[in-house]
Amino acid sequence: MPATSHSHPSRRRRTYGLLAAAAGLATAGALVAALPAGAQDARHGKPLPSRYQDVQLLSFNDLHGNLEPPSGSSGRVTELQADGTTKTIDAGGVEYLATHLRQAREGNKYSITAAGGDMVGASPLISGLFHDEPTIEALNKLDLDVTSVGNHEFDEGAKELKRLQKGGCHPTDGCYTDEEFGGADFPYLAANVLNEKSGKPILKPYWVWKKKDVKIGFIGVTLENTPGIVSAEGVKGLKFKDEVETINKYAKELQRQGVKSIVALIHEGGLPASTSYNYDCDSPGAGDGISGPIVDIAKNVSPSVDALVTGHTHAAYACTVNDPAGKPRTVTSAASFGRLYTDTTLTYDRFTGDIARTAVKSANHVVTRTVPKATDMTELIGKWNALAAPIGNRAIGHVSADVPNTGTESPMGDLIADAQLWYGRKLDAEADLALMNPGGVRAGLTYAAKGAEGDGVVTYAEGFTVQPFANTVNLQDFTGAQLVQVLKEQVSGSNASAPKILQPSANLTYTLDLTKSGADRVVTDSIKLNGAAVDPAATYRVATNSFLAGGGDGFTTLGQGTNDLVGLDDLAALEQYLTANSSAAAPIAPPVPNRITIVQ
């Protein structure tokens, strides 16, 4: 069924437009065309509406339930300066995001707010503990109009996603407050996510925004490979279709309905050549500074689609990539965790009903923490923090310094692997090593206190932010040959173009030679366990989380283990490890990430 706009009669849209001290560089799209002014109604002498109407599109992506300002590197952005140097800016937090969006709407009667997926999932305790109901409430208050689904919207399965859309209390945990959860005021779009039995999208495939005589269609998709990066239970009974094929299909359907201005919300992204949010990825030519899956998608999505709002890679860019007809088309992403938002001007042509592509402008803006906090968001955070406090404020360990989650091998990833091996040996003394997927390490630990707990204290809430997925710790047997194959799968097969480097426990070491290609990048003769070469014929007991044990992230060999033993969830393992191995007098030091020797 066609999706249509829902009205928001109580909203007051405000915006100050793109002028701003927008820290940001406008991308391009191309040069702004000279557009004719409005005409006069010859019969009444009244001015007719201008042929062209600027429509403001505000967008963001990959919020992941970060209602409070994210900490550490997750709460900063890098800004490129005129002299070529960079500086970091503290950014994010919905109290500030709300203020920035509300200010950005001032003066603009034609304004839409859209998102590119992963609004929920892998969330901090304040949201994750309550199945992300707090984030949906915050997005409602942000006046979000529409979003695509992302892979993390499926962490708890399609039924839970539909509950977030439609409302109702959680089927197991019930209601958290006196009021029943009302669900999202905005539509989640899932054009390429089909019910296996019916073959139909599980949610609306598209939605049309209308204001007076202006209408713009939105098509929402997530990456086709969602089943490869979400637990099998989360995508059970679902089929994920090709992004380009799906967008092109529904673009034709919208056109048949007379909707010629179309925006695609795509939870798949690119990798700009710089981490600076204001890097010019259209230099020296359009799209020259960006790579990754979104480039191929953008080159093949129908020219009838006028702009692509993307996500997933947590990168920041506002680029142009030529469509199949050779016309420049804007492709944007606003990093992650609410640190940026994108302001795009879509110039709507009333004569054609389409977007005047030569007039599209786009730029990313920092969600600085120097603006006033939005009081309604402060109240929302206070309400849910009060409910979470008895659990979240509990101390579970101590660290002597920040434990970051940055780098090919990160101190936080190493710490989790050490914790899982320690816990695995409690389940079975024969456990030999542990491997942790990098995507499951959602944050690091900071030494500075976030609240009243004191410096160096790790709270349950902080641990939850690091490992929010509730995966179990699993033990499985593998041959040495299979173990070597697992390590090679980090850089081959589906991971050849974008390696996923597993975080190893301290007793596993090897060399990763990035000057080579494919599986050869893992130097077989360098692989050592407890200082000894791995015996291809021997059996090794390996601790992983349940996601990896199911073959997730392209590690098909990890799905072939035997003699399975399932323990508690991974956060419980980390908590037990920290509690048993640290104290205020003897905190844990961040592991030195030297288990993998990297040759570049």
BANUPA-329729 format. One record per residue: x, y, z of N, C-alpha, C in turn; residue in one letter. Coordinates in steps of 0.05 Angstrom, whole numbers, plus 5000, padded with zeros to 4 digits. Example, Ala and Ser with C-alpha at 12.3 -4.5 7.8 and 13.67 -1.06 7.14 Angstrom:
REM BANUPA-329729
526448865156524649105156526449345156a;525749555142527349795143525850015157s;
***
This chain:
REM BANUPA-329729
501749765000500050005000501850255000m;501050464986502650704987502750825014p;505050925021505451055047505051355043a;503551475060503051765057503951915082t;504152175078505052345100503052355123s;504152355147502452405170502852695178h;500852825187501153115194501953145223s;503153375228504053445255503053715261h;500453745267499254015270500454175293p;501554035313502654185336505454275333s;506754195310509554265307509954555300r;512154665309512954925300515754895288r;515954895262518454845249520055105248r;522555085255524255325255526855265242r;528055465230530655415218532255665212t;534855655215536355885207537955835182y;537455605169538455555143541355475142g;542455495118545155405114547255625118l;546355865125548256085126550356035147l;549555935167550955915191553855905188a;554855985207557555945213557955655211a;556855545195556755265190559355135190a;560855175206563355045207563754895181a;561954865165562254665146562554755118g;563754585103564154645076561754545061l;560754705043558454605027559654425007a;558354215001559254034981558154134956t;558154054947557254074924555053944913a;554553904899552753804882553653914857g;553754174854554654304830554154594834a;554654764814554155044817551155094820l;550455294836547655364840546755514815v;544555404804543555524779542055784785a;541955964766540356204768537456124763a;535756184782532956084779531156324776l;529056304759527256524754525556584778p;524856834780523156924803520256844797a;518456894817515656834814514357014794g;511956924785510457074765508157214779a;506657364763504257494773501757364761q;499657344778497057254769495757484754d;495557454727494557684711491657764718a;490057574728487257644734486957794760r;488557734780488157854806490558024815h;492758014800495058174807496458064832g;495857814839497157704863499657544854k;501757544870504057394863503457094864p;504256954844504056664844506456554860l;506156304870508556184883510756164863p;513156204873515556184856515555904843s;516755884820516955624807518655444824r;520655564838522555404853522055444883y;522055224898521755234927523955074940q;525555214956527655074971526454914994d;527154664995526254485017528754405033v;528554445059530854375076530554085085q;532753935080532853655090534953635111l;534153595136536053555158536153255162l;538653145165538852855168541152785187s;540852545198543052425214542652125213f;544551985225544551685223546151565246n;545651315250547251155270547351285297d;544951355307544851475334545451265356l;544551025352545050805370544350865399h;542151005403541151055430542851235447g;544651385435546451565450544951815458n;543351795479541852025488543652225503l;545352115520547252285535549652335517e;551152545522553552595506555452355507p;556152235484558052015485560752095495p;562151905508564751975520567051895502s;569451985510571851915496571751995467g;573151845449573251905421570451885408s;568651735420565951715409564451975412s;565352155428564052415432565552645421g;567252595401568852815389568752785359r;569053015345569453015316572053165310v;573153105287575653235278574853435256t;575953685260575353895241577953985227e;577853985201580154075185580254385184l;582554495191582954785191584054885165q;583755145161584655265136587655225130a;589255205151592055165147592954875144d;590954695143591454405139591754255165g;591754385188591854245213588954155221t;588754005242586153915251585753975281t;583354005289582754025317580253855324k;580053765349577753605357575753775372t;573253705368570953855380569253655395i;568553705420566653545434563953565422d;562553345417560053355402558153135411a;555653185407553552975411552053005437g;549852855439547952875462545352995452g;543152855457540552945445539653215457v;540553285480539853555491540953775472e;543253725460544453915442543553875413y;543153615406542153565379539353695375l;537653675395535053795393535254095389a;536954225404537354515401538354585373t;540354445364541454495337539354455315h;537854245316535754195296533654405297l;532754485321530654685324531654955314r;534155025319535155275309535455265278q;536255025268536655005239534055025224a;531854975236529254985223528055275222r;529255445238528055715241527955855214e;525655975207525356125183524855955158g;524755695161524355525137521755365141n;519755435126517155305128517055035115k;518954985097519154735083521554585094y;521254425115523454285127522654005134s;524453815127524053535133526453435149i;525953255168528053135183527952835179t;530152715169530252435161532752305173a;532752045175535051895186535651655169a;538151565172539151345156539551085170g;537951035191538050775204539950755228g;539650525242541150475267540550695288d;538050775290537250955311537450815338m;537050555338537050405363538950165359v;539450015381541249785380544049865387g;545349685401548049745411548050005427a;546050035443545550285457546650285485s;547350525496548150535524545850455542p;546450405568544550295587541950455589l;542150725588539750885592537650815571i;538450725548536450645527536250335525s;538550205523538649915519537249765541g;537449855565536149705588533149695585l;532049895570529149915567528349855538f;529849685525529249605497528849845479h;530450055484530550295467528050455465d;526150415484523850585485524650885490e;526650935507527451215511528351355485p;529751205468530751335443528451395425t;526451215423524151275406522651525417i;522451545443521151785455522752035447e;525452015448527152245442526852325412a;526752125395526452175366523752305360l;521752225375519052355372519352655379n;520752715401521052985409522853145390k;524553005376526353145356524753205331l;522253115329520653155305521853015281d;522952775285523852615263521452545246l;521752575220519552525201519552235191d;521952135186522151865173525051765176v;525251495177527951375178527851105163t;530051025152530350755143531050575167s;530650315164531750135184534650095178v;536150015199538949945196539249655206g;541649545205541949275214541349245244n;542049455260541649425288538649445296h;536949535279534149525285533149235287e;534849045278534048765279535448605301f;536848745319538248605340536348435357d;533948535361531948385377529748265360e;530148265334528248135316526048315305g;524648215285522648375271520248435288a;519448255306517148315323517748555341k;520148565352520848785370521049045354e;522049035329522149275312519249375307l;517449195302514649275297513449395322k;514249295346513249415371514249705374r;516849745367517950015368516350205350l;515450095327513950255308511150315319q;509750105328506950125334506350185364k;508250115381507750165410506849905424g;506349945450505649715467507849645486g;507149525508509249455528510749205519c;513249185529514948955521513648695529h;513748495512512348245518513348095542p;515848145549517048005572517348185596t;518548425592519148605614516748785621d;514748795604512348955610512849255607g;511249415622511449705620513449805641c;514950005633516950115652515850355667y;513750475657512550705671509550665673t;508150855684505250835686503850855659d;505250965639504050995613505050775594e;503250665578504050475558505750605536e;507850465527509550575506507950625481f;508150865470506550945447507650885420g;510250815418511450755393512351005378g;513450965354514551185339512451345325a;512751615326510951795311511651805281d;513951695275515051715247515151425236f;514951405209515151135198517951035195p;518350785202520750635195520350515168y;522250545149521950445122523850205119l;522749985107524349745104523649615077a;524249765055523449675029524649415020a;527149355029528549115020528548895041n;526848915061526748715082524048575080v;524048325070521548185064521047965083l;518547905088517647665102518147435083n;519547225092520247005074517746865063e;515746845080513346705071511546865052k;511147125058509347285042510747425019s;513447465022514947605002514447905001g;513048005022512448295024514148435044k;514748695041516248845061514948825088p;516548805109515448775136514449045147i;515349255136514449525143514049685117l;513149935118512750085094515350105078k;515150085052517550115035518250405030p;516250585030516750865024514651035037y;515151295037513351485050513551755035w;511351895033511352145018510752375036v;512552575036512252825051510853025033w;508853155044507253345029506953605044k;507253825031506554085042505654265019k;503054335021501754494999502154334973k;503454464954503754334928506454194924d;507954164945510554034944510453754956v;511453564942511453294953514153154945k;515253014965517752874962517552594974i;518352394958518152124967520752024980g;520551855000522851745013522651435012f;524851315003525051015002527150935022i;526650745039528550665059529450375056g;532050325056533150055055535450025075v;536049785082538449725097540349555080t;542849515088544649365072543749075068l;544148975044543348705037544648495055e;547048555064548548365081547848375110n;545548495117544748505146544848225159t;544048005146544147745160547047665167p;549047775153551747705160552947845184g;551448055193552548215216550548235239i;548448085238546448075259546047785267v;545447725292545047455301542847325284s;543147055281541246915264538346935275a;538146955301535446975313534147245305e;535847455303534747715297533547745269g;534547585250533547595223532047345214v;531247195233529746945228527147005213k;526646865191524246905175524247145157g;526547265153526747505137528547455113l;528047605092529747605068530547885061k;533147935056534148195050534948215021f;533748405007534148424978536248634971k;537148634946539148814936538249104939d;539949284948539249564954538449704928e;540149684908539649834883537149744870v;536849484867534449364854531949454868e;532049464895529649534910529049834907t;531050004910530550294907529450354879i;530650234859529650294832526750194827n;526149974840523349874837521350074849k;521950174873520050344886520150634875y;522450704864522550964850520550974827a;520450754812518550734790515650754801k;515150614823512450614835511650894844e;513551044856512951314864512451494840l;513951454819513551614795510851564782q;509951314783507251254773505151394789r;505751454814503751594831504051904828q;505851984811506252274807508252404825g;509752234840511852344858514452324843v;515552554835517952554819520452644834k;520052764858522352834875522752604895s;525052474895525452234911528152244925i;528152164951530552144967530751854976v;533051734974533551464984534951485011a;533851345031535151315057536351035058l;539051025058540450775054542250715077i;541750495092543550425113545850265102h;547550395087550050295077551650535071e;554350515073555850755071558450735057g;560050955060562650975047564851045066g;567251065056569551115072571051355059l;570751595070572251825060575251795065p;576851935049579751915052580752055077a;579052215090579852355114577752315135s;578552315161576552295183575452565191t;576452775179575353045186572553075174s;570653165190567853175181567453365158y;569253565155568953775134570953735112n;572053495109573853435087572353455061y;573653565041572453595014572853334998d;570853164999571052904985570352934955c;569953184946569653224918572053354905d;574353304917576853414907578753184900s;580053184876579953394856577353384839p;575953154839573453144823571253024840g;568853024830566452934844566852654854a;566652614881566752354893569552224893g;571652374886574252254885575352174912d;574252304933575352264960573752064976g;572051904963570551704979570551434964i;570651224980570550954970568550794986s;568350534980566550364996564050294981g;562350134994559950024980558050244969p;557850464983555850664975556550784947i;559050774939559750884913558550724891v;558750464892557450294872554450324872d;553350334896550450374898549650634885i;551050854892550351114881550551124851a;552450974840552850984811550750824796k;549250664811547250494798544350544805n;543850704826541150774833540050964812v;537550924804536251064783536651374785s;537051504762537251794762534751934773p;532551794774530051914785530251974815s;532251854828532751904856534652144858v;533852344874535252604874537452634895d;537352474916539452504937539452234953a;541852174964542151934980543152015008l;541551945028542351975056543251705065v;545651675075546851415080547751385109t;549051165115549951115143551650865144g;551550735167552850475173555850485178h;557350635163560250635167561150835188t;559250995199559851185220561751405211h;561951435185563751635173562151895167a;563552115163562352365156563152445128a;561152505112561752605085559352745073y;559852925055557753055039559053085011a;558552884995559852854969557852864946c;558952864922557252814899558452574884t;556652394875557452174859555552174835v;556652144811554952154787553051924786n;550551984778548551764775548951624748d;547451424741547851274716547651454691p;546351684693546051864671548352064669a;550252044689552552224689552052484703g;549752514716549152764731550052744760k;551252954771552152944799549752924817p;550152764839547952724858549252714886r;547952854905549052874932548752614947t;550952544962551052304978552152385005v;550652355027551452465053551352255075t;552952305096552852155120553852335143s;552552315166553152495189554452345212a;556552185205558152045225556351865242a;556251895268554751725286554251855313s;552551725329552151805357551052085361f;549852195340548752465342550852685344g;553252645334555352845335555153055313r;553852975291553453155268550653145258l;549753345243547353315227548053445200y;546653355180547053455153544753635145t;545353865133543354055124543654065093d;541553965080541553945050539254115040t;539854275020537754435007536954294981t;534454214979533354094955531554304942l;532154384918530654594905528454454887t;526054484896523754354883522654524861y;522254404837521254544814518254484811d;516654694816513754654815512754584787r;514154664767513254604739513654314733f;515754194742516353914735515653724758t;515453824783515053654806517553514815g;519853594803522353454809524353644823d;526553544832528653704844530453814822i;531054074823532954194805535754114815a;536853904804539253784815541553974816r;541754164797544054354797543954544821t;541754544836541554734858541854594885a;542354334886542654194911545254264925v;545054344950547354404967547254234992k;549554165003549454005027551954055044s;551754045070554054075088553453945115a;555453835127555253725154555853945175n;554453935197554754125219555253985245h;556854095262557553965287555354015308v;554553815322552753845345554453915369v;555154175370556854265392555354265418t;556854265439555654275466555854555478r;556054745461556255025470553555165468t;551555035458548855145456547255065481v;545055205486543355125509542254845506p;542054705528540754445527537754475523k;536554285508533654275505532454165531a;530854315544529854235570528153985569t;526653945547524953705545526653455544d;529053475531530853255530532253205557m;532853425570534053395597532053245615t;529553315614527453175630527252885622e;527352825596527052545587529452385598l;531852495595534252355604534152305635i;533152515649532952485678531052275686g;528752255672526752045678527951765675k;529251715653530151445648532751385664w;534351585669536651535686535851465715n;533751585724532751525751531951225752a;530651125731529850845730532250665728l;534350755713536650585708538750595730a;538650805746540850855766541450625785a;539450495796540150275815541850055802p;541450015777543049815762545649935751i;545350165738547550275723549850385740g;549250475765551350605781553050415797n;552350155795553849955810556749925800r;558749935817561549905809562149615803a;563449565781564249285774567249255770i;568849465773571649435770573049705770g;575749695766577349935767579449915745h;580050145732582150165711584050385719v;586550365710588550565718588750795698s;587450755674587550965653585350895633a;584951075614583051025593583750765579d;581650615571581950365555580550415529v;581950515509580650595484579850355466p;577950405448577150195429577950265401n;580150415398581050495372583450335363t;583850315337586050165326585249895315g;587049785297586549525286586249315308t;588049335327587849175353587549385375e;585349375389584849585410585249475438s;586049645456586349565484583649455495p;581449575487578849485497578149205486m;578749165461578248905449579948695462g;582448755467584248565481583248505509d;582348705523581248665550578848475550l;577048515531574748335529575548055523i;577448025504578447755498579647615522a;581247765538582447655562580247575582d;578247745584575947685602574547435593a;574147395567572647165558574346905561q;576946925558578646685563578546615592l;578846815609578746775639576046645647w;573846755636571246645642570946365630y;571946335605571746075592573045855608g;575245925620576745725637575245655662r;573545835671571745775694569645565685k;568745585660566845385650568245125644l;570645135633572144905625575044965626d;576544835643579344895647581044845622a;579844705603581344645578581244875558e;579845095563579645315544582445415538a;583045455512585745525503586045815496d;584145945484584446215475581646335471l;581546605466579046735461579446935437a;577246975422577247165400574747335402l;575047595398572747775400572447935374m;570047955364569548105339569748405345n;571148565328571548845333568949005333p;566948925317564449065316562849045342g;563548845358562048805383563248975406g;565449115400566649295420565649575414v;563549655428562049905421563250155432r;564950135452566150375465568550285481a;570050475490572250425509571350495537g;573150455556572750545584574350795589l;573150985602574551235609575351235638t;577651345644578551365671577051575687y;576551805674575052015688572251935694a;571352005718568651935727566552075711a;564451935704562152065690560152175710k;560052055734558252145754559652165781g;558352055802559552075829561151835836a;561751655817563051405824565951435830e;567251645821570151685825571751605801g;574051735798575851675775576751385776d;576851255753577950985751575850765757g;573550845767571450645773569950585748v;569650325743567950235720565250155731v;563250285721560450225729559250025710t;557049905719555549715702554549865677y;553750115680552750265656555050295636a;557450345645559750375626560350105613e;560249895628560649625617558449555596g;555949635602553749585584554149735557f;555249985559555750135535557849995518t;559849865530561949725516560749475502v;559149315517558149065506555049045511q;553549165494550649175498548948955486p;550248765472548648575455547548335470f;548348285494547448045508548047785493a;550347775480551247525468552247345491n;551947085488553146905508556046845501t;557546755521560346665516560146365510v;561146285487560946005478563745885476n;564045635483566445485479565945275458l;567945255439567745055418570544945412q;570544695401573044565394573544615364d;576144675357576944705330579644565326f;580244475302582944375297584744615293t;587344565295589244775290588944885262g;588444715243588044805215585644985213a;583544925227581145095227581745365241q;583345365262584045615275585645795257l;587445675242588945835222587045955201v;585145785192583245875172581546105183q;580746095208579246315221580746575219v;583346565225584946805224585246915196l;585346735176585546815149582846925138k;580646845150578046955142577747245150e;579447345168579347625175579947805151q;581447705132582447865109581847735082v;580047545081579447415056576447365055s;575547245033572747195029571147455030g;568947455046567347695048568747925062s;570947865076572448075090574948165075n;575248085050577648155035577948455031a;575748585024575848875018575749045043s;574448945064574249095089574848905112a;577448865118578148665139576848705166p;576148485179575048495206577048345223k;578748485238580848375253579948295281i;579848035286578947935312580948025334l;579848085357581548165380582347915396q;584947865398585747605410586447625440p;586047405454587047385481590047405481s;591247465504594047535506595947305497a;595047055498596846835491596846765462n;595446915445595446865416596847095402l;598947035387600347245372600847165343t;601047365326601647305298602247565283y;603147545258603847775242601747815220t;600848065217598948145196600548315176l;601048215153602648355133600748485112d;600248745116598348885098599448955071l;602048895067603148935040602348715021t;601248495032600448275015597448295011k;596248094997593448104991592047855001s;589447875005587747645013588747505038g;588347245038589047085061592047085068a;593647145048596547155052597447375072d;595547555077596247775096596647665125r;595447435131596047305156598347115152v;600647175164603047015160602846765177v;602446535163601746285176603946205196t;606446225188608646125205609046295230d;607646535231607946715254605946655276s;603946485270601746445289602846275312i;602646385336603646245360601546255382k;601246035396599446015420601245945443l;601346125463603146085486606046045477n;606746195456609446185445610145955427g;608345765423608845535407607145545381a;608245425360606745415335604145255338a;602145335323599545195324599844935308v;599044715321599144445308596544405292d;596744385265594344355249592544125257p;593743905268592143665275591043675303a;592043855320591243865348588443985351a;587243945374584644065380584944295399t;583744515393583944755411581044835419y;580844915444578245005455578145305454r;576245425439576245705434573745835445v;574146055460571946215471571346445451a;568846465444567846695428565146775439t;563946985428561147035434559346885415n;556846875421554946715406554646815377s;555047075373554947185346557047055328f;559547045338561746925323561346625321l;560346505343560046215343557946125322a;556246315314554346255293555346315265g;557946385263559146445237558746735228g;558046915246557647195240560147335230g;559647565216561847735205563547595185d;562447385171563947255151565847035161g;565746975186567446765198566046495197f;565746395173564246145169565445905184t;568045905187569345675201568645675230t;568245915242567345925270564645805274l;563045785253560445655254560645355253g;563045245250563344945247564644815271q;564644955294565844845318564244615329g;565544455346564144225359564344245389t;562944065402563044045432562344315445n;560144425436559344695446558644695475d;559444905488558644965516557945255518l;555545315527554445595528554445695556v;555745935560555846055586553946285589g;554546465608553046705612553546905590l;552147135592552547335571555247475574d;556147595552558947705551559347925571d;557348085577557648305596558048185624l;556647975630557047845656559947735659a;560947635637563747535637565647765642a;565247995628566948225633566748325661l;564348335672563848425699565348245719e;565047985716566347795735569347825733q;570447865709573347885705574348145719y;573048365715573848615727573648605757l;571548495767571048485796573248315809t;573948085796575847895808578747995805a;579248155785582048225779582848515782n;581148675794581848955799580649055825s;581849265835580749395859581649685858s;580749845877581550125877584550145882a;585649965898588549975903590149845881a;588949665866590349525844588649515819a;588349745806586649755782587949605758p;586349525739587349395715588549615696i;590949565686592149745666591149675638a;590749865621589949805594591949615581p;590949395568592849215554594349365532p;596849295528598449405506597649245481v;596749375460595749235436598149145419p;599548935428601948845413601748545407n;599348435407598948155402599148095372r;598348295357598448275328600648465318i;602648355305604748525293603848605265t;603548855261602448955235604749065218i;604948955193606949045174605349205153v;606149455148604749615128606649715106q;
***
